[in-house]
Amino acid sequence: MVRIVLLRFMESYFRHRWLYLLPLVIACAAGAVFVSTEPPVYVATGRLFVKKDSLLASLTASNSGGSWWVTAAQMTTSELDELIVSQAFTRSVIQKTNLEKNMALGPAAVDQTFSYFRQALSVNPQGEKLVEITASSEDPQLAQQMVIALMEAYVQWKLNSDFQESAAAQSFFQAQIQPYKDGVDQARGDMIDYVNANPQPIRGERPPQELMEIDRLQAAIKQAEDRLTTAQANEESARLAQAKTENVTRQTYLVIDQPQLPTETTTSTKDLIRSMSIFLAVGLFLVFAGIAAGALLDRSLRFAVDVRYGLSLPVLAMVPTGAAATWPVPVTALDEAESLDASTVQTDPVALQPQI
């Protein structure tokens, strides 16, 4: 069976070999055109250093470096990946680049700009504290702008996020302080009223009931004062956090490598070979597909094995082809006359007698 398949494939190829090679030639030509017309791509790279513990953060008990199982670089990378997906953050970054002009061309252009921006950017951790941000574009200036804008927008987002949290916490505790003060005043007033209503006896000690009530009122005063002190301390911490937010963020996220304007493309010989290999593979696939289709669609009997397996009949003889064939040699009129003369000379008895 394998022999039949091989013979069929070889016969199908050699019957129309130039036609089957046409897809391969077309694919190679298309690959050459694609490689020659592919626009150059420029890549800009910037690096953000994330300090796990800065001096100010350690003094103020502020830690932005993540946990023991997630490094600071991994946490920053995860945050950037999530922010790039959001419309608001991406819009704030695009606003600082040349892509801003596309945002006024309609909803379709806006969606296309967002997709282009997200596909052009790449964020990867480099070690425990280093984050590499890469942007690729046909415009070298645009690639540089996207990296710079992303780093600035991220740092500003961290500033705004921490500032809003601190402001919200400060506002919350400020709203709680006055009721807590009123609670302290109320507890102290209850104690004064009770003592005035039940003065210390001139002789002897207070009754046990009065002592128990005074102890209860003193505990209420202590609880109210502790609650007020805690709220005031938290409000102070929130105000301190709001004041130190910018300094801590600036010290935590340091831009150590500003992206430079790229001057060389990233297209290499390896990329060109890879692109040509893809077109070559497509061309070879089409060639083999054509040969297989020709072999499967051809139902004629071309080999002895076709008769044996297709018709279940024995092959008695085969017509020889090529140099192996031996055919009768045609006899010309001249050769026939010469042969007749020779036979006459040899068989005529008169001609054989001597002349007297």
C-alpha positions in Angstrom: 0.0 0.0 0.0 2.9 2.4 0.8 4.3 1.6 -2.6 1.1 2.6 -4.3 0.9 5.9 -2.4 4.6 6.8 -3.2 4.1 5.9 -6.9 0.9 8.0 -7.1 2.6 11.0 -5.4 5.6 10.8 -7.7 3.5 10.4 -10.8 1.2 13.3 -9.8 4.2 15.5 -9.2 6.1 14.7 -12.4 3.0 14.9 -14.6 2.5 18.7 -13.7 5.7 19.6 -11.8 6.0 23.1 -13.1 2.4 23.8 -12.2 2.9 22.5 -8.7 6.1 24.6 -8.2 4.1 27.8 -9.1 2.6 28.2 -5.5 6.1 27.9 -4.0 7.4 30.6 -6.4 4.5 32.9 -5.6 4.9 32.4 -1.9 8.7 33.2 -2.1 7.9 36.3 -4.2 5.3 37.4 -1.7 7.7 36.9 1.2 10.3 39.0 -0.6 7.8 41.8 -1.2 6.6 41.6 2.5 10.2 41.8 3.9 11.2 44.6 1.6 8.1 46.7 2.3 7.8 46.0 6.0 8.2 49.4 7.9 11.0 49.7 10.3 10.3 49.4 14.0 12.0 51.5 16.7 12.1 50.5 20.3 12.6 52.8 23.3 13.3 51.4 26.8 13.2 53.0 30.2 13.9 51.5 33.6 12.1 52.2 36.9 13.9 51.4 40.2 11.6 50.4 43.1 13.2 50.8 46.5 11.7 48.4 49.0 12.3 50.5 52.0 13.4 54.1 51.9 14.6 56.0 54.9 11.6 58.2 55.2 9.3 55.2 54.8 11.1 53.3 57.5 11.0 56.3 59.9 7.3 56.7 59.3 6.4 53.0 59.2 5.5 53.1 55.6 6.3 50.1 53.4 5.6 50.0 49.7 7.7 47.0 48.8 5.2 44.2 48.8 5.6 41.0 50.7 8.1 38.2 51.1 6.7 36.1 48.3 6.2 39.0 45.8 9.1 41.3 45.0 8.7 45.1 44.6 9.4 44.8 40.8 6.7 42.1 40.4 4.2 44.1 42.3 4.9 47.2 40.3 4.7 45.3 37.0 1.4 43.8 38.1 0.0 47.2 38.9 1.2 48.7 35.6 -0.4 45.8 33.6 -3.7 46.4 35.4 -3.6 50.1 34.9 -2.9 49.9 31.2 -6.1 47.9 30.8 -8.1 50.7 32.3 -9.5 53.5 30.1 -8.8 56.4 32.4 -5.2 55.6 33.1 -4.5 54.9 29.4 -6.2 58.1 28.4 -4.0 60.1 30.8 -0.9 58.5 29.2 -2.0 59.0 25.6 -2.7 62.7 26.4 1.1 63.3 26.7 2.0 61.7 23.4 1.5 62.4 19.7 -1.4 59.9 19.7 -3.6 62.5 21.3 -4.5 63.9 17.8 -6.2 60.5 17.0 -8.6 60.8 20.0 -10.7 63.4 18.1 -11.3 61.3 15.0 -14.3 59.3 16.3 -15.0 56.2 18.4 -13.4 53.8 15.9 -10.1 55.8 15.9 -10.2 56.0 19.7 -10.5 52.2 20.1 -7.8 51.7 17.5 -5.5 54.1 19.3 -6.1 52.3 22.7 -5.3 48.9 21.1 -2.2 50.2 19.4 -1.0 51.8 22.6 -1.5 48.6 24.6 0.1 46.4 22.0 3.1 48.7 21.7 3.9 48.6 25.4 5.7 45.9 27.3 6.4 45.9 31.1 8.7 43.3 32.6 10.5 42.9 36.0 14.3 42.8 35.9 15.3 41.4 39.2 13.8 42.3 42.5 13.7 46.1 42.2 14.1 47.0 38.6 11.1 47.3 36.1 11.8 47.6 32.4 9.3 49.5 30.3 9.5 49.1 26.5 7.6 50.7 23.7 7.9 49.8 20.0 6.6 52.0 17.1 7.3 53.0 13.6 7.9 56.5 14.8 11.0 56.7 17.1 9.7 59.9 18.8 6.4 58.3 19.6 8.1 55.2 21.2 10.1 57.5 23.4 7.0 59.5 24.4 5.0 56.5 25.4 7.7 55.2 27.8 8.2 58.6 29.4 4.5 59.3 29.7 3.8 55.9 31.2 6.5 56.3 33.9 5.3 59.8 34.8 1.6 58.8 34.8 2.4 55.8 37.1 4.3 57.9 39.6 1.6 60.5 39.6 -1.1 57.8 40.1 0.8 56.5 43.1 0.9 60.1 44.5 -2.8 60.7 43.9 -3.7 57.3 45.3 -1.8 57.7 48.5 -2.9 61.3 48.9 -6.5 60.5 48.5 -6.3 57.6 51.0 -4.6 59.9 53.5 -7.1 62.7 52.9 -10.0 60.4 53.3 -8.5 58.9 56.5 -7.9 62.4 57.9 -11.4 63.6 57.1 -12.9 60.5 58.7 -11.0 60.9 62.0 -11.7 64.6 62.1 -15.4 63.9 61.9 -15.0 61.5 64.8 -13.0 63.7 67.1 -15.8 66.1 68.0 -18.3 63.4 69.0 -15.6 61.7 71.1 -14.9 65.1 72.9 -18.6 65.4 73.6 -18.6 61.8 75.0 -15.7 62.8 77.3 -17.5 65.9 78.5 -20.7 63.9 79.0 -18.9 61.3 81.1 -17.2 63.9 83.2 -20.4 65.8 83.7 -22.1 62.6 84.8 -19.4 62.1 87.4 -19.7 65.7 88.7 -23.4 65.4 88.9 -23.2 62.1 90.8 -20.6 63.4 93.3 -22.6 66.6 93.9 -25.7 64.5 94.4 -23.9 62.1 96.7 -21.3 64.0 98.7 -18.6 62.4 100.8 -20.0 61.6 104.2 -18.6 63.5 107.1 -18.0 60.4 109.1 -17.2 57.0 107.8 -16.9 55.9 104.2 -19.2 55.8 101.2 -21.6 53.0 100.9 -20.6 50.2 98.6 -23.3 51.1 96.1 -21.9 54.6 95.7 -18.3 53.3 95.4 -19.4 51.0 92.6 -21.2 53.7 90.8 -18.2 56.1 91.1 -15.9 53.3 89.7 -18.3 52.8 86.8 -18.3 56.5 86.0 -14.5 56.7 86.2 -14.3 53.7 83.8 -16.6 55.5 81.4 -14.5 58.6 81.6 -11.3 56.6 80.9 -12.9 54.8 78.0 -14.1 58.0 76.4 -10.7 59.7 76.9 -8.9 56.7 75.4 -11.2 56.7 72.4 -10.6 60.4 71.9 -6.9 60.0 72.2 -6.9 57.2 69.7 -8.9 59.3 67.2 -6.6 62.3 67.7 -3.5 60.0 67.1 -5.0 58.5 64.0 -5.9 62.0 62.7 -2.4 63.1 63.3 -1.0 60.0 61.5 -3.3 60.7 58.5 -2.1 64.3 58.4 1.5 63.2 58.6 0.9 60.5 55.9 -0.6 63.2 53.7 2.4 65.4 54.2 5.0 62.7 53.5 3.2 60.9 50.6 4.9 62.8 47.8 8.4 62.4 49.4 8.0 58.7 50.1 6.7 58.1 46.6 9.5 60.1 45.0 12.0 58.1 47.0 10.4 54.8 46.3 10.0 55.0 42.5 13.2 56.3 40.9 13.6 56.7 37.1 17.2 55.5 36.6 17.2 55.1 32.8 15.3 57.7 30.8 14.3 56.3 27.4 16.5 57.7 24.6 15.4 58.5 21.1 16.0 55.3 19.1 18.1 55.8 16.0 18.3 52.2 14.8 15.6 49.7 13.9 15.2 46.4 15.6 14.7 44.5 12.4 17.5 41.9 12.2 18.6 39.2 9.8 17.1 36.6 12.2 13.7 38.3 11.8 14.0 38.5 8.1 14.8 34.8 7.9 11.9 34.0 10.2 9.5 35.9 8.0 10.8 34.3 4.8 10.6 30.8 6.5 6.9 31.4 7.1 6.2 32.2 3.5 8.3 29.3 2.4 6.5 26.9 4.7 3.1 28.1 3.3 4.4 27.6 -0.3 5.6 24.0 0.5 2.3 23.3 2.1 0.4 24.4 -1.0 2.7 22.3 -3.2 2.2 19.1 -1.1 -1.5 19.8 -0.9 -1.7 20.1 -4.7 0.3 16.9 -5.3 -1.9 15.1 -2.8 -5.1 16.4 -4.4 -3.9 15.4 -7.8 -3.0 11.9 -6.6 -6.3 11.4 -4.9 -8.5 12.7 -7.8 -6.7 10.7 -10.4 -8.6 7.4 -10.8 -6.8 6.1 -13.9 -4.7 2.9 -13.8 -1.1 3.8 -14.4 0.9 1.0 -12.7 0.7 -2.7 -12.4 0.0 -2.5 -8.7 -3.0 -0.3 -9.5 -4.5 -3.2 -11.5 -3.7 -5.7 -8.8 -5.1 -3.7 -5.9 -7.8 -1.8 -7.7 -9.3 -4.4 -9.9 -8.1 -7.6 -8.1 -6.9 -9.0 -11.5 -3.5 -10.5 -12.3 -1.2 -8.6 -14.7 -0.3 -10.9 -17.6 1.9 -8.5 -19.7 3.0 -4.9 -19.9 3.7 -2.8 -23.0 7.4 -1.9 -22.9 8.3 1.7 -23.1 11.4 3.6 -23.9 14.6 1.9 -25.0 13.4 -1.5 -23.8 10.9 -1.7 -26.7 12.0 -3.7 -29.8 9.9 -3.0 -32.9 10.2 -4.5 -36.5 12.5 -2.5 -38.7 10.6 -1.1 -41.8 11.9 -2.4 -45.2 12.4 0.2 -47.9 11.8 -0.3 -51.7 15.5 -0.2 -52.4 16.3 -2.8 -49.8 13.6 -5.0 -51.3 15.0 -4.7 -54.9 18.5 -5.6 -53.8 17.2 -8.6 -51.9 15.3 -9.7 -55.1 18.4 -9.4 -57.3 20.5 -11.4 -54.9 17.9 -14.1 -54.8 17.7 -14.2 -58.6 21.5 -14.5 -59.0 21.6 -17.4 -56.5 18.6 -19.4 -57.8 18.7 -18.9 -61.7 20.2 -22.2 -63.2 20.8 -20.5 -66.6 22.9 -17.8 -65.1 25.0 -20.4 -63.3 26.0 -22.3 -66.5 29.3 -21.3 -68.1 29.3 -19.6 -71.4 30.8 -21.6 -74.4 
